């Protein structure tokens, strides 16, 4: 996971926790707004955080977990993106 992904994840989690804290403190409007912003950011940040599992059920023939791990170290991205890239390279 790259530093930018970690930072984005931390910011989203902080917004969610802040939203819950504001909501519990009686500031329901601001709390709800922060929770919705955190939820929207999770989906709008793209597959780098959530992954893109479409079409990936298991590793294709010729693709090993070590290959996928090495590809992600070099290029980042989601696991399924790495599986596709390694599969295309091997196939």
Number of C-alpha atoms within 10 A of each C-alpha: 13 12 8 10 15 12 11 16 17 12 14 21 16 15 21 21 16 18 24 18 16 19 18 11 10 10 13 15 11 16 22 17 16 23 22 15 15 22 15 12 16 18 11 11 14 12 16 18 17 13 13 15 12 8 8 13 8 9 14 14 9 10 19 13 11 9 15 21 14 13 18 20 13 8 11 16 19 19 21 20 21 20 23 17 16 20 18 10 9 11 10
